[in-house]
Amino acid sequence: MKKRNVYCDNAATTAVTRAVLEAMMPYLTECFGNASSGYRLGRQAAKAVLDARRSIAAELGAEPDEIFFTSCGSESDNWAVRGAAELGALAGKRHIVTTAVEHHAVLNCCKHLERLGFEVTYLMPDRFGKVSAESVEGALRDDTALVSVMTANNEVGTLMPVAEIGRICRERGVLFHTDAVQAAGHIPVNVREIGADMLSLSGHKLHAPKGVGALFIRRGVKLPSFIDGGSQEYGRRAGTENVAGIVGLAKALSDAADSLAERTERLTRMRGRLEQALLGIEGARLNGHPDDRLPATVNVSFGGLEGESLLVMLDMYGISASSGSACTTGQDAPSHVLTAMGLTEDAAKSSIRFSLGDDCTDEDIGYLVQAVPEAVARLRSMR
Ligand SMILES: *Cc1c(COP(=O)(O)O)cnc(C)c1O
């Protein structure tokens, strides 16, 4: 077996594609103007930002003035959650409903808001990582200011019933935010079908660069500004626009939409082959929903094994995978997602996430299905 580098951590970040880089390049070089400047260079930049806004709006089923550019998915989540809390507090509503399996960008906002006197309900998922619409409905109160439930989970890939949750929130007049950072570009995402008031996305999870994100805010939702200053982003998020990043985000999202059907088919097939090999390893167990799941994600527990050690071993084989969330790697605590799904601490710590990329080949999968079982066997023989 010849060593091969296989990047299997696309849920942590993705490579910028050549096409995205080429779309961005002019805005890093000749067209470097400030989009707020009135002369030609500035107008060119402003036009690029507007075109990007229109394109992203069209992809998401939104209107251009409902798309707000941010610096990352975390910022989008912070803006949505804190902004909705601020709005709620003005109306005497200080209760938030979210799930125990959200990204820390949402969870730690909620923790912060609890210190400010908000009450937060953290809904527990079933053993597949799914939170039911019924449990959301059951948690709603007269003073609920916000429901925030992710579209797809970043650690196990499980899809949440967001359209149902959106419908319930609309009926009850409660704001609904969804973190679609893992979903956008990977499954169809339409803000109207979901019924979201706010929806977060991030460039670097879909082949745009790091440092750019967006928040959809439905017209009529008076979310307060997040960064006060100049009049960028309709006066609601100040700061000179990251023009090249914004152009890259729009290009990446439209390219992703163009290839979505083909990629879903291919990635699901390749993941199936990988999953079968992984689950053939003694003591292995799938984490996440068997069907309602992102096409490229597979998270597996390897009974009795130390996940972090396996990652080191896999790295020696040229394989980049993850023990769940990149943001918590290096911490000793087991994954909050896996423990919420009912895994024991040991089982959670023995879990590895593989998230395949668009450039993944059958040769890559052929290598993985040989190398991973071998790495596990080597690690087990060392004890
Ligand atoms: C990566 C991720 C984020 C954070 O996005 P950044 O752009 O890295 O800040 C938020 N939510 C989910 C589900 C993610 O996977």
The ligand as a MOL file (V3000), in Angstrom:
LIG
                    3D

  0  0  0     0  0            999 V3000
M  V30 BEGIN CTAB
M  V30 COUNTS 15 15 0 0 0
M  V30 BEGIN ATOM
M  V30 1 C -17.4720 26.0360 11.1140 0
M  V30 2 C -18.8000 26.2610 11.7210 0
M  V30 3 C -19.1320 27.4910 12.3030 0
M  V30 4 C -18.1460 28.6100 12.4200 0
M  V30 5 O -17.8150 29.1700 11.1780 0
M  V30 6 P -16.4610 30.0310 11.0670 0
M  V30 7 O -16.5620 30.6670 9.7350 0
M  V30 8 O -15.3440 29.0500 11.1760 0
M  V30 9 O -16.4890 31.0100 12.1900 0
M  V30 10 C -20.3920 27.6410 12.8170 0
M  V30 11 N -21.2930 26.6560 12.7600 0
M  V30 12 C -21.0250 25.4690 12.2030 0
M  V30 13 C -22.0830 24.4230 12.1480 0
M  V30 14 C -19.7730 25.2230 11.6710 0
M  V30 15 O -19.4970 24.0350 11.1370 0
M  V30 END ATOM
M  V30 BEGIN BOND
M  V30 1 1 1 2
M  V30 2 1 2 3
M  V30 3 2 2 14
M  V30 4 1 3 4
M  V30 5 2 3 10
M  V30 6 1 4 5
M  V30 7 1 5 6
M  V30 8 2 6 7
M  V30 9 1 6 8
M  V30 10 1 6 9
M  V30 11 1 10 11
M  V30 12 2 11 12
M  V30 13 1 12 13
M  V30 14 1 12 14
M  V30 15 1 14 15
M  V30 END BOND
M  V30 END CTAB
M  END
